[in-house]
Amino acid sequence: MDVLAGLLEGPRARGAFMIRACFEVPWSVRIADEAPLTVMIMVEGDAWILPADGAGGAGKPQHIRPGDIAVARGPDPYVCCDDPATEPRAEIGPGQVCRPLGPAHVGRYKDLGVREWGESPDGPAKMLIGTYQMRGELSGRLLDALPPLLVLPTEVWDCPLTPLVADEIGRDEPGQEVVLDRLLDLLLIASLRAWFSRPEADAPAWYRALGDPVVGRALRLIQDDPAHPWSVTELAGRAGISRAALARRFTDLVGEPPMTYLTGWRLALAADLLRDTELTVASIARQIGYGSAFALSSAFKRVYGISPQDHRTRAA
């Protein structure tokens, strides 16, 4: 398993918020739901995505057209609109609660049917939107690797999942939420894989390091067997380079020493296992390379600021 595959194993949407949004021009909605990640597909018309209140938010304003996919990383607010000059008519808050911004806009945006929302189903602007509700559904390292907003124009990547998402989002059948959760995961994974491969993408250091024959080998060794008692010496021997040379090259390319990266990776795995399984802390410790539950708990609290059990409780 390579590092990218390991990170993309993480997304596990649970009861994700998914809708088809329909707008009449002019339109503008301020998004302040604090969601960790939202995927948007422009189906008809076009839109702008820009930071709210002049904050860093979604980064630079981006124009999206039919077929384009945008991925916005929270929790900073941002605005979706037909034109940057259009003032927001409504705000989407935590829990996807919509409130009008001014008496003139009361009742402007409303439920239109099964997972359909906006002004009119015949509106000229339509977007498919999928939102991860909890940060715990995503790897922290994955979120840290992403810019506030990334856009994949249809000219560079024509997403094959778009027709399937558009067809499934309006269905109301048994198990439909699970189907939509998995579709959102697939959509995110496919989008990020396409984005990371783009030359203009500001890919994280660990991703660029995968292409290095030495450091990439060390990363894959750690990824494939995190429970192994790795040392810099053993990693260097497996990669065919001296200990000092590996330590220097790894730090230069990845941005942190090999053992620091190993610790971070183990604790990220522990966080996922605490959230997704009922394994004991002792069992998780053995699975990721810690000698005891106490050793894992100490390391976990030092990095995350809470105990493994508190992390599990919050995730639940």
Secondary structure by P-SEA (a helix, b strand, c coil): ccaaaaaacccccccccccbbbbcccbbbbbcccccbbbbbbccccccccccccccccccbbbbcccbbbbbbccbbbbbcccccccccbbbccccbbbbccccccccccccccccccccccccbbbbbbbbcccccccaaaaaacccbbbbccccccccaaaaaaaaccccccaaaaaaaaaaaaaaaaaaaaaaacccccccccccccccaaaaaaaaaaaacccccccaaaaaaaacccaaaaaaaaaaaccccaaaaaaaaaaaaaaaaaacccccaaaaaaacccccaaaaaaaaaaaccccaaaaaaaac
